[in-house]
């Protein structure tokens, strides 16, 4: 299995992009892009969801 090492733009930690994932496909298309790790993805998702629900109520 192929994997690439990249740096998270949020927390600046090194993480791996595994073959077969959506991030791997995006990484192969643009290796100079900025990517975030799974933990930061989850944080961003939760914050966006909280903002959306606060606007709905």
C-alpha positions as a Markdown table, in Angstrom:
| # | Residue | x | y | z |
|---|---|---|---|---|
| 1 | Unk | 0.0 | 0.0 | 0.0 |
| 2 | Unk | 1.3 | 3.4 | -1.0 |
| 3 | Unk | 1.2 | 6.4 | 1.4 |
| 4 | Unk | 2.5 | 9.9 | 1.4 |
| 5 | Unk | 3.7 | 12.0 | 4.3 |
| 6 | Unk | 2.3 | 15.5 | 4.5 |
| 7 | Unk | 1.9 | 18.3 | 7.0 |
| 8 | Unk | -1.4 | 19.5 | 8.4 |
| 9 | Unk | -2.0 | 23.2 | 7.7 |
| 10 | Unk | -4.0 | 23.6 | 11.0 |
| 11 | Unk | -1.9 | 21.8 | 13.7 |
| 12 | Unk | 1.4 | 21.6 | 11.7 |
| 13 | Unk | 1.8 | 17.9 | 12.6 |
| 14 | Unk | 2.9 | 15.2 | 10.1 |
| 15 | Unk | 0.3 | 12.7 | 8.9 |
| 16 | Unk | 0.0 | 10.1 | 6.2 |
| 17 | Unk | -2.3 | 10.1 | 3.2 |
| 18 | Unk | -3.2 | 6.4 | 2.5 |
| 19 | Unk | -3.8 | 5.0 | -1.0 |
| 20 | Unk | -7.5 | 4.5 | -1.8 |
| 21 | Unk | -8.7 | 7.5 | 0.2 |
| 22 | Unk | -10.3 | 10.7 | -1.2 |
| 23 | Unk | -7.4 | 12.7 | 0.3 |
| 24 | Unk | -4.9 | 10.5 | -1.6 |
| 25 | Unk | -6.6 | 11.3 | -4.9 |
| 26 | Unk | -6.6 | 15.0 | -4.1 |
| 27 | Unk | -3.0 | 14.8 | -3.0 |
| 28 | Unk | -2.0 | 13.1 | -6.2 |
| 29 | Unk | -3.7 | 15.8 | -8.3 |
| 30 | Unk | -2.1 | 18.7 | -6.3 |
| 31 | Unk | 0.9 | 17.7 | -4.2 |
| 32 | Unk | 1.6 | 21.4 | -3.4 |
| 33 | Unk | -1.8 | 21.9 | -1.9 |
| 34 | Unk | -2.7 | 22.3 | 1.8 |
| 35 | Unk | -4.3 | 19.4 | 3.6 |
| 36 | Unk | -5.5 | 18.7 | 7.1 |
| 37 | Unk | -5.4 | 15.6 | 9.3 |
| 38 | Unk | -8.4 | 13.7 | 10.4 |
| 39 | Unk | -8.5 | 15.3 | 13.9 |
| 40 | Unk | -8.5 | 18.8 | 12.4 |
| 41 | Unk | -11.1 | 17.8 | 9.8 |
| 42 | Unk | -13.4 | 16.6 | 12.6 |
| 43 | Unk | -12.8 | 19.9 | 14.5 |
| 44 | Unk | -13.6 | 22.0 | 11.4 |
| 45 | Unk | -16.7 | 19.9 | 10.7 |
| 46 | Unk | -18.0 | 20.3 | 14.3 |
| 47 | Unk | -17.5 | 24.0 | 14.2 |
| 48 | Unk | -19.2 | 24.4 | 10.9 |
| 49 | Unk | -22.1 | 22.3 | 12.1 |
| 50 | Unk | -22.4 | 24.4 | 15.3 |
| 51 | Unk | -22.4 | 27.6 | 13.3 |
| 52 | Unk | -25.1 | 26.3 | 11.0 |
| 53 | Unk | -27.4 | 25.2 | 13.8 |
| 54 | Unk | -26.9 | 28.4 | 15.6 |
| 55 | Unk | -28.1 | 30.3 | 12.5 |
| 56 | Unk | -31.2 | 28.1 | 12.2 |
| 57 | Unk | -32.5 | 28.7 | 15.7 |
